Amino acid sequence: MSNTTVKLLEGIDTIEFWRSLCPEMTISTNIDDTDVVYVSVVLEDLKEKSATLKKDGYFRWEGLFPQEEMTLLSQAVTLVADATSLPVFALVYDEFWSLLLRLRPIFAAILGNEYQLLPDSWIWRLLPDSEASGWRPHRDRPPGTVLPDGTPQSLSLWIPLTDATPSNGCIYILPASLDSRYYTYGDTKQETVVQWQDILALPAKAGSVLCWTSQLFHWGGRSSSHASQPRISVAFELQSGAIPSQSSFVLEPHQLPSFRTRLALIARQLLQYQHMVSIPAELSRWCQQQKKRRPGQRSFASVMQNLGAG
């Protein structure tokens, strides 16, 4: 067992360990969206992005979060990655979940007020190295999550914390309007692009928001030694509350998950993506233990409802 793994497993279950690793980050509880300042959204911009989402299966929205904040978060990811070799553990901190809470006006308009958070999230840190790349070409979920008119029922959210460029592995997509299999790919595990000219690169400044439907064909590019900085990004998945759950459980998207829930979610993702990320056997056993704890979460609204019913 490496010294890095030993130190991680010794402190992994304690808030104190994570606070000492990134003193400028916070880990708190009982914060719901009544405490959140939402991003400022212009109605006309929202209509434009929603139309692009229905037509091409994605949108890119620049400048929603300040550069100074993205610098703070990318520094936290770097500290966590250097200490644990696994950037996804930065999801223990409030500040990453706050990004999701603050985007509520956008997702409420697209998915409805009762949208839900799926237990699928990740953090990447691609170094300026030709060995580093994003995830292979794929679609996030089976077909059936986009209505015939292009209206999405589930979405992936991707936020670059550093500038994402073709040099450091930005996102690439096949726009839905150019994808003859967008609605009909079935259970196909492998896909190919018929017309390579149809591929679209999506470079994005830190603090932008990229969003795509669960049926969009997409992938992360390969980094390069010519890149000026790492590509650091965070992603979440959401779904409409009007459809059956796309996972074995969903989370309340209007409050911060508890520290224990965050650990359970991270463990679940590490196990789910073992084919993409190698983890030591000792950490895998810890993940299995965490996964047995079904992440629970109570919203402020549900607590008040239960008190009233009593």
Sine and cosine of phi, psi and omega as CSV:
sin_phi,cos_phi,sin_psi,cos_psi,sin_omega,cos_omega
0.00,0.00,0.77,-0.64,-0.04,-1.00
-0.95,0.31,0.36,-0.93,0.04,-1.00
-0.88,0.48,-0.58,0.81,0.03,-1.00
-0.88,0.47,-0.71,0.71,0.01,-1.00
-0.91,0.41,-0.66,0.76,0.02,-1.00
-0.86,0.51,-0.76,0.65,-0.02,-1.00
-0.89,0.45,-0.64,0.77,0.01,-1.00
-0.90,0.45,-0.75,0.66,-0.06,-1.00
-0.93,0.37,-0.45,0.90,0.03,-1.00
-0.93,0.36,-0.54,0.84,-0.08,-1.00
-0.91,-0.42,-0.06,1.00,-0.21,-0.98
-0.84,0.54,-0.53,0.85,-0.09,-1.00
-1.00,-0.01,0.08,1.00,-0.08,-1.00
-0.90,-0.43,0.68,-0.73,0.06,-1.00
-0.89,0.46,-0.57,0.82,-0.05,-1.00
-0.87,0.49,-0.62,0.78,0.01,-1.00
-0.87,0.49,-0.74,0.67,-0.07,-1.00
-0.95,0.30,-0.57,0.82,0.05,-1.00
-0.92,0.38,-0.60,0.80,0.02,-1.00
-0.94,0.34,-0.49,0.87,0.00,-1.00
-0.94,0.33,-0.65,0.76,0.01,-1.00
-0.72,-0.69,0.99,0.14,-0.09,-1.00
-0.86,0.52,-0.43,0.90,-0.03,-1.00
-0.99,0.15,-0.18,0.98,0.04,-1.00
-1.00,-0.03,0.35,-0.94,-0.03,-1.00
-0.84,-0.54,0.46,-0.89,0.14,-0.99
-0.72,-0.69,0.95,-0.31,-0.07,-1.00
-0.74,-0.67,0.00,-1.00,-0.03,-1.00
-0.69,-0.73,0.21,-0.98,0.13,-0.99
0.88,0.48,0.61,0.79,0.10,-1.00
-0.94,-0.35,0.89,-0.46,0.08,-1.00
-0.94,-0.33,-0.02,-1.00,-0.17,-0.99
-0.97,0.25,0.02,1.00,0.14,-0.99
-0.95,0.31,-0.28,0.96,0.00,-1.00
-0.99,-0.13,0.04,1.00,-0.16,-0.99
-0.98,-0.18,0.66,-0.75,0.15,-0.99
-0.99,-0.10,0.92,-0.39,-0.08,-1.00
-0.95,0.30,0.37,-0.93,0.11,-0.99
-0.90,0.43,0.50,-0.87,0.01,-1.00
-0.99,0.14,0.85,-0.52,-0.08,-1.00
-0.85,-0.53,0.81,-0.59,0.09,-1.00
-1.00,0.05,0.76,-0.64,-0.10,-1.00
-0.82,0.57,-0.68,0.74,-0.02,-1.00
-0.90,0.43,-0.60,0.80,0.05,-1.00
-0.91,0.41,-0.66,0.75,0.01,-1.00
-0.89,0.46,-0.66,0.75,0.04,-1.00
-0.89,0.46,-0.65,0.76,0.00,-1.00
-0.90,0.43,-0.71,0.70,-0.01,-1.00
-0.91,0.41,-0.64,0.77,0.01,-1.00
-0.90,0.44,-0.63,0.78,0.02,-1.00
-0.91,0.40,-0.66,0.75,0.04,-1.00
-0.90,0.44,-0.63,0.77,0.02,-1.00
-0.88,0.48,-0.69,0.73,0.00,-1.00
-0.93,0.36,-0.60,0.80,-0.06,-1.00
-0.99,0.16,-0.75,0.66,-0.14,-0.99
-0.92,-0.39,-0.06,1.00,0.10,-1.00
0.99,0.11,0.15,0.99,-0.02,-1.00
-0.38,-0.93,0.26,-0.97,0.32,-0.95
-0.55,-0.84,0.36,-0.93,0.08,-1.00
-0.81,-0.58,0.81,-0.59,-0.07,-1.00
-0.82,-0.57,0.93,-0.36,-0.09,-1.00
-0.99,0.13,0.50,-0.87,0.23,-0.97
0.94,0.35,0.46,0.89,-0.01,-1.00
-0.98,0.17,-0.43,0.90,0.01,-1.00
-0.82,-0.57,0.58,-0.82,-0.07,-1.00
-0.94,0.33,0.54,-0.84,-0.03,-1.00
-0.86,0.50,-0.63,0.78,-0.03,-1.00
-0.87,0.49,-0.64,0.77,0.02,-1.00
-0.92,0.38,-0.65,0.76,0.01,-1.00
-0.90,0.43,-0.59,0.81,0.05,-1.00
-0.89,0.46,-0.69,0.73,0.02,-1.00
-0.87,0.49,-0.69,0.72,-0.03,-1.00
-0.94,0.34,-0.64,0.77,0.01,-1.00
-0.91,0.40,-0.57,0.83,0.07,-1.00
-0.91,0.42,-0.63,0.78,0.04,-1.00
-0.90,0.43,-0.68,0.74,0.04,-1.00
-0.87,0.49,-0.66,0.75,0.01,-1.00
-0.89,0.46,-0.69,0.72,0.03,-1.00
-0.88,0.47,-0.70,0.71,-0.01,-1.00
-0.92,0.40,-0.68,0.73,0.00,-1.00
-0.90,0.45,-0.66,0.75,0.00,-1.00
-0.91,0.41,-0.56,0.83,-0.06,-1.00
-1.00,0.09,-0.48,0.88,-0.13,-0.99
-0.83,-0.55,-0.24,0.97,-0.11,-0.99
0.94,0.34,0.09,1.00,-0.05,-1.00
-0.74,-0.67,1.00,-0.09,-0.05,-1.00
-0.84,0.55,-0.43,0.90,-0.06,-1.00
-0.87,0.50,-0.37,0.93,0.02,-1.00
-0.92,0.39,-0.22,0.97,0.09,-1.00
-0.90,0.43,-0.23,0.97,0.05,-1.00
-0.94,0.34,-0.01,1.00,0.13,-0.99
-0.95,0.31,-0.30,0.96,-0.13,-0.99
-1.00,-0.06,0.59,-0.81,-0.01,-1.00
-0.82,0.58,-0.65,0.76,-0.21,-0.98
-0.86,0.50,-0.49,0.87,0.02,-1.00
-0.96,0.27,-0.63,0.78,0.03,-1.00
-0.95,0.30,-0.47,0.88,0.05,-1.00
-0.88,0.48,-0.57,0.82,0.04,-1.00
-0.83,0.56,-0.70,0.72,-0.02,-1.00
-0.91,0.41,-0.70,0.72,-0.02,-1.00
-0.87,0.49,-0.65,0.76,-0.09,-1.00
-0.95,0.31,-0.25,0.97,0.01,-1.00
-1.00,-0.03,0.17,0.99,-0.09,-1.00
-0.81,0.59,-0.66,0.75,-0.01,-1.00
-0.84,0.54,-0.56,0.83,-0.01,-1.00
-0.95,0.31,-0.75,0.67,-0.09,-1.00
-0.97,0.24,-0.48,0.87,0.09,-1.00
-0.91,0.42,-0.61,0.80,0.01,-1.00
-0.94,0.35,-0.54,0.84,-0.07,-1.00
-1.00,0.01,-0.69,0.73,-0.11,-0.99
-0.97,-0.26,-0.16,0.99,-0.07,-1.00
0.99,-0.16,0.41,-0.91,-0.09,-1.00
-0.88,0.48,-0.43,0.90,-0.07,-1.00
-0.99,-0.12,0.46,0.89,0.01,-1.00
-0.90,0.44,0.35,-0.94,-0.09,-1.00
-0.78,-0.63,0.38,-0.92,0.01,-1.00
-0.99,-0.14,0.82,-0.57,0.08,-1.00
-0.99,0.14,0.47,-0.88,-0.07,-1.00
-0.99,0.15,0.70,0.71,-0.03,-1.00
-0.80,-0.60,0.92,-0.38,-0.01,-1.00
-0.50,-0.87,0.35,-0.94,-0.04,-1.00
-0.34,-0.94,0.35,-0.94,0.13,-0.99
-0.76,-0.65,0.75,-0.66,0.04,-1.00
-0.93,-0.36,0.51,-0.86,0.19,-0.98
-0.62,-0.78,0.99,-0.14,0.01,-1.00
-1.00,-0.09,0.89,-0.45,0.00,-1.00
-0.97,0.22,0.37,-0.93,0.04,-1.00
-0.93,0.38,0.98,0.21,-0.15,-0.99
-0.45,-0.89,0.71,-0.70,-0.04,-1.00
-0.93,0.37,-0.16,0.99,0.07,-1.00
-0.99,0.13,-0.24,0.97,-0.07,-1.00
-0.99,-0.11,0.70,-0.71,0.04,-1.00
-0.47,-0.88,0.34,-0.94,0.12,-0.99
-0.97,0.25,-0.13,-0.99,-0.05,-1.00
-0.97,0.24,0.45,-0.89,-0.09,-1.00
-0.88,0.47,0.31,-0.95,0.04,-1.00
-0.82,0.57,0.75,-0.66,-0.06,-1.00
-0.26,-0.96,0.16,-0.99,0.21,-0.98
-0.90,-0.44,0.58,-0.81,-0.16,-0.99
-0.96,0.29,-0.53,0.85,-0.06,-1.00
-0.57,-0.82,0.27,-0.96,0.06,-1.00
-0.88,0.47,0.31,-0.95,0.02,-1.00
-0.90,0.43,0.38,-0.93,-0.02,-1.00
0.89,-0.45,-0.05,1.00,0.01,-1.00
-0.98,-0.19,0.11,0.99,0.10,-1.00
-0.79,-0.62,0.80,-0.60,0.01,-1.00
-0.95,0.32,0.32,-0.95,-0.04,-1.00
-0.83,0.56,-0.45,0.90,0.01,-1.00
-1.00,0.05,0.10,0.99,0.03,-1.00
1.00,-0.08,-0.07,1.00,0.00,-1.00
-0.93,0.37,0.84,-0.54,-0.03,-1.00
-0.99,0.17,0.54,-0.84,0.11,-0.99
-0.95,-0.31,-0.21,0.98,0.12,-0.99
-0.51,-0.86,0.45,-0.89,-0.14,-0.99
-0.63,-0.77,0.46,-0.89,0.20,-0.98
-0.94,-0.33,0.69,-0.72,0.00,-1.00
-0.91,-0.41,0.77,-0.64,-0.05,-1.00
-0.73,-0.69,0.85,-0.53,-0.07,-1.00
-0.86,-0.51,0.90,-0.44,0.08,-1.00
-0.97,0.23,0.77,-0.63,0.04,-1.00
-1.00,-0.05,-0.31,0.95,0.22,-0.98
-0.81,-0.58,0.28,-0.96,0.02,-1.00
-0.86,0.52,0.78,-0.62,0.06,-1.00
-0.99,-0.14,0.84,-0.55,-0.08,-1.00
-0.74,-0.67,0.23,-0.97,0.11,-0.99
-0.86,0.51,-0.42,0.91,-0.01,-1.00
-0.97,0.24,-0.49,0.87,-0.03,-1.00
-0.91,-0.41,0.24,0.97,0.16,-0.99
0.99,-0.17,0.72,0.70,0.01,-1.00
-0.91,0.42,0.12,-0.99,0.02,-1.00
-0.97,0.24,0.62,-0.78,0.13,-0.99
-0.85,-0.52,0.56,-0.83,-0.02,-1.00
-0.67,-0.75,0.30,-0.95,0.26,-0.96
-0.95,-0.32,0.96,-0.27,-0.06,-1.00
-0.80,0.60,0.62,-0.79,-0.05,-1.00
-0.84,0.54,-0.59,0.81,-0.04,-1.00
-0.93,0.37,-0.25,0.97,0.01,-1.00
-0.93,-0.37,0.14,0.99,-0.10,-1.00
-0.94,-0.35,0.97,-0.24,-0.05,-1.00
-0.93,0.36,-0.27,0.96,-0.02,-1.00
-0.97,-0.26,0.18,0.98,-0.09,-1.00
-0.81,0.59,-0.63,0.78,-0.03,-1.00
-0.98,-0.21,-0.13,0.99,-0.23,-0.97
-0.78,-0.62,0.34,0.94,-0.11,-0.99
-0.97,0.26,-0.26,0.97,0.07,-1.00
0.86,0.51,-0.70,-0.72,-0.05,-1.00
-0.99,-0.12,0.28,0.96,-0.04,-1.00
-0.84,0.54,0.78,-0.62,-0.02,-1.00
-1.00,0.01,-0.43,0.90,-0.01,-1.00
-0.85,-0.53,0.60,-0.80,0.00,-1.00
-0.78,-0.63,0.43,-0.90,0.11,-0.99
-0.75,-0.66,0.43,-0.90,0.05,-1.00
-0.99,-0.10,0.84,-0.55,-0.04,-1.00
-0.97,0.25,-0.75,0.66,0.01,-1.00
-0.94,-0.35,0.97,-0.26,-0.06,-1.00
-0.89,0.46,-0.44,0.90,0.02,-1.00
-0.92,0.40,-0.28,0.96,-0.01,-1.00
-0.97,0.23,-0.29,0.96,-0.02,-1.00
-0.90,0.43,0.68,-0.74,-0.01,-1.00
-0.85,-0.53,0.83,-0.56,0.11,-0.99
-0.99,0.15,0.60,-0.80,0.01,-1.00
-0.85,-0.53,0.93,0.35,0.13,-0.99
-0.87,0.49,0.54,-0.84,-0.08,-1.00
-0.47,-0.88,0.69,-0.72,0.06,-1.00
-0.94,0.33,0.48,-0.88,0.10,-1.00
-0.82,0.57,0.70,-0.71,-0.03,-1.00
1.00,-0.05,-0.05,1.00,0.11,-0.99
-0.98,0.20,0.17,-0.99,0.11,-0.99
-0.79,-0.61,0.82,-0.57,0.17,-0.99
-0.95,-0.30,0.68,-0.73,-0.03,-1.00
-0.65,-0.76,0.68,-0.73,0.05,-1.00
-0.58,-0.81,0.35,-0.94,0.02,-1.00
-0.96,0.28,0.32,-0.95,-0.02,-1.00
-0.94,0.33,-0.18,0.98,-0.01,-1.00
-0.98,-0.17,-0.07,1.00,-0.05,-1.00
-0.95,0.32,0.71,-0.70,0.07,-1.00
-0.99,0.16,0.86,-0.51,-0.13,-0.99
-0.42,-0.91,0.19,-0.98,0.03,-1.00
-0.24,-0.97,0.26,-0.97,0.11,-0.99
-0.99,-0.11,0.66,-0.75,-0.03,-1.00
-0.97,0.25,0.07,-1.00,0.06,-1.00
-1.00,-0.02,0.63,-0.78,0.05,-1.00
-0.98,0.20,0.04,-1.00,-0.08,-1.00
-0.55,-0.84,0.48,-0.88,0.08,-1.00
-0.92,0.39,-0.22,0.98,0.04,-1.00
-1.00,0.09,-0.14,0.99,-0.02,-1.00
-0.92,0.40,0.60,-0.80,-0.04,-1.00
-1.00,0.09,-0.27,0.96,-0.01,-1.00
-0.34,-0.94,0.29,-0.96,0.06,-1.00
-0.91,0.40,0.38,-0.92,0.18,-0.98
-0.99,-0.13,0.93,-0.37,0.00,-1.00
-0.90,-0.44,0.76,-0.65,-0.07,-1.00
-0.45,-0.89,0.33,-0.95,0.02,-1.00
-0.76,-0.65,0.55,-0.84,-0.04,-1.00
-0.66,-0.75,0.52,-0.85,0.09,-1.00
-0.69,-0.72,0.25,-0.97,0.11,-0.99
-0.78,-0.62,0.59,-0.81,-0.07,-1.00
-0.73,-0.69,0.35,-0.94,0.08,-1.00
-0.58,-0.82,0.36,-0.93,0.11,-0.99
-0.92,0.40,0.57,-0.82,0.08,-1.00
-0.98,0.20,-0.07,1.00,-0.06,-1.00
-1.00,0.02,-0.07,1.00,0.00,-1.00
-0.88,-0.48,0.31,-0.95,0.06,-1.00
-0.86,0.51,0.47,-0.88,-0.02,-1.00
-0.85,0.52,0.71,-0.70,0.04,-1.00
-1.00,0.07,0.09,1.00,0.02,-1.00
-0.60,-0.80,0.07,-1.00,0.00,-1.00
-0.94,0.35,-0.30,0.95,0.10,-1.00
-0.36,-0.93,0.33,-0.95,0.07,-1.00
-0.80,-0.60,0.22,-0.98,-0.05,-1.00
-0.86,-0.52,0.45,-0.89,0.10,-1.00
-0.94,0.34,0.87,-0.49,-0.09,-1.00
-1.00,0.07,0.03,1.00,-0.14,-0.99
-0.96,-0.27,0.26,0.97,0.07,-1.00
-0.45,-0.89,0.29,-0.96,0.02,-1.00
-0.96,0.27,0.73,-0.69,0.11,-0.99
-0.92,0.38,0.47,-0.88,0.01,-1.00
-0.92,0.40,0.26,-0.96,0.03,-1.00
-0.85,0.52,-0.70,0.71,0.01,-1.00
-0.89,0.45,-0.63,0.78,0.04,-1.00
-0.90,0.43,-0.65,0.76,0.01,-1.00
-0.88,0.48,-0.69,0.72,0.03,-1.00
-0.88,0.47,-0.67,0.74,0.00,-1.00
-0.90,0.43,-0.63,0.77,0.02,-1.00
-0.92,0.40,-0.67,0.74,0.03,-1.00
-0.89,0.46,-0.70,0.72,0.02,-1.00
-0.87,0.49,-0.68,0.73,0.01,-1.00
-0.87,0.49,-0.68,0.74,-0.02,-1.00
-0.94,0.34,-0.62,0.78,0.02,-1.00
-0.88,0.47,-0.64,0.77,0.04,-1.00
-0.94,0.35,-0.64,0.77,-0.04,-1.00
-0.91,0.41,-0.55,0.83,-0.09,-1.00
-0.95,-0.33,0.49,0.87,0.01,-1.00
-0.89,0.45,-0.39,0.92,0.05,-1.00
-0.96,0.28,-0.24,0.97,0.01,-1.00
-0.95,-0.30,-0.48,0.88,-0.09,-1.00
-0.76,-0.65,0.82,-0.57,0.01,-1.00
-0.99,0.12,0.75,-0.66,0.04,-1.00
-0.78,-0.62,0.56,-0.83,0.00,-1.00
-0.88,0.47,0.43,-0.90,-0.03,-1.00
-0.86,0.51,-0.63,0.78,-0.02,-1.00
-0.90,0.43,-0.62,0.78,0.03,-1.00
-0.95,0.31,-0.58,0.82,0.06,-1.00
-0.87,0.50,-0.65,0.76,0.03,-1.00
-0.90,0.43,-0.65,0.76,0.07,-1.00
-0.87,0.49,-0.67,0.74,0.00,-1.00
-0.88,0.47,-0.66,0.75,0.01,-1.00
-0.88,0.47,-0.63,0.78,0.04,-1.00
-0.91,0.41,-0.68,0.73,0.00,-1.00
-0.91,0.41,-0.62,0.78,-0.06,-1.00
-0.89,0.45,-0.45,0.89,0.01,-1.00
-0.92,0.40,-0.39,0.92,0.07,-1.00
-0.99,0.12,0.97,-0.23,0.04,-1.00
-0.90,0.43,0.90,-0.44,-0.04,-1.00
-0.84,0.55,0.86,-0.51,0.03,-1.00
-0.95,-0.31,0.42,-0.91,-0.04,-1.00
-0.37,-0.93,0.69,-0.72,0.03,-1.00
-0.86,-0.51,0.81,-0.59,0.03,-1.00
-0.98,0.18,0.36,-0.93,0.06,-1.00
-0.84,0.54,-0.66,0.75,-0.03,-1.00
-0.89,0.45,-0.67,0.75,-0.03,-1.00
-0.94,0.35,-0.57,0.82,0.06,-1.00
-0.88,0.47,-0.74,0.68,0.01,-1.00
-0.90,0.44,-0.60,0.80,0.03,-1.00
-0.90,0.43,-0.67,0.74,0.01,-1.00
-0.92,0.40,-0.60,0.80,0.04,-1.00
-0.90,0.43,-0.65,0.76,0.02,-1.00
-0.92,0.40,-0.57,0.82,-0.02,-1.00
-0.95,0.30,-0.39,0.92,-0.05,-1.00
-0.97,0.22,0.00,0.00,0.00,0.00
